[in-house]
Amino acid sequence: MNAAQYCSILEESFLGTLADYSLQPDAVVFQQDGDPKHTSARAANWFHNHDIKILHQDGECSTNFWKLHVLSLMITNVKEVLQVHLTEIIVPM
């Protein structure tokens, strides 16, 4: 697959999916890796022309994303545990 084929798929399938869910292109962030067709000038222009923000997945970005994801899960778990313990402590007698 080359950049032209990639952009054709984005035009037909990606924009179609956004329309199916009543989403505007500027309301999403599209994640992709560093494949040459993804980073081509043609693809960059296509995303720019459709007001779509891109999250490139390089090593550092991917690592930071997963660190934030794990941290978010930990915070959620701590909140749940605290809520259970606080409920046990604050139960009226």
C-alpha positions in Angstrom: 0.0 0.0 0.0 1.3 3.5 -0.8 0.3 6.9 0.5 -2.3 7.5 -2.2 -4.1 4.2 -1.4 -3.8 5.0 2.4 -5.5 8.4 1.8 -8.2 6.8 -0.3 -9.0 4.4 2.5 -9.1 7.3 5.0 -11.4 9.2 2.7 -13.9 6.4 2.2 -13.7 4.3 5.4 -12.5 6.7 8.2 -14.7 9.7 7.2 -17.6 7.2 6.7 -17.1 5.9 10.2 -17.1 9.4 11.6 -20.3 10.2 9.8 -21.9 7.0 11.1 -21.2 8.1 14.6 -22.1 11.7 13.9 -18.6 12.9 14.8 -16.9 15.8 13.2 -13.3 15.3 12.0 -11.9 18.0 14.3 -13.4 16.2 17.3 -11.1 13.2 17.1 -7.4 12.5 17.4 -6.1 9.9 15.0 -3.3 7.7 16.2 -0.8 6.1 13.8 2.7 4.8 13.7 5.8 5.9 11.8 5.1 3.9 8.6 6.2 5.9 5.6 2.7 6.1 4.1 1.5 7.5 7.4 4.2 10.2 7.5 4.1 11.1 3.9 3.4 14.6 2.7 0.3 13.4 1.0 -1.1 11.9 4.2 -0.1 14.9 6.3 -1.9 17.2 3.8 -5.0 14.9 3.9 -5.2 15.1 7.7 -4.5 18.9 7.6 -7.2 19.5 4.9 -9.8 17.5 7.0 -8.8 19.2 10.3 -7.9 15.9 11.9 -5.3 16.0 14.8 -2.7 13.2 14.7 -1.0 11.4 17.6 2.1 9.9 16.2 3.2 6.8 18.0 6.9 7.0 18.4 8.8 5.2 21.2 8.6 8.1 23.7 5.0 9.0 23.0 3.9 5.4 23.2 5.7 4.9 26.5 4.3 8.1 28.0 0.8 7.1 26.8 1.0 3.7 28.6 2.5 5.3 31.7 -0.5 7.7 31.9 -2.9 4.9 31.2 -1.5 2.7 34.0 -1.5 5.7 36.3 -5.1 6.4 35.5 -6.0 2.8 36.3 -4.2 3.0 39.6 -5.9 6.2 40.6 -9.3 4.6 39.8 -8.5 1.6 41.9 -7.3 3.7 44.8 -10.5 5.8 44.6 -12.6 2.6 44.7 -10.7 1.2 47.7 -10.9 4.5 49.6 -14.6 4.7 48.9 -15.2 1.2 50.3 -13.1 2.0 53.5 -14.7 5.4 54.0 -18.1 3.9 53.7 -17.2 1.3 56.4 -15.9 4.0 58.7 -18.7 6.5 58.2 -21.6 4.1 58.5 -23.9 5.5 61.2 -24.5 3.5 64.3 
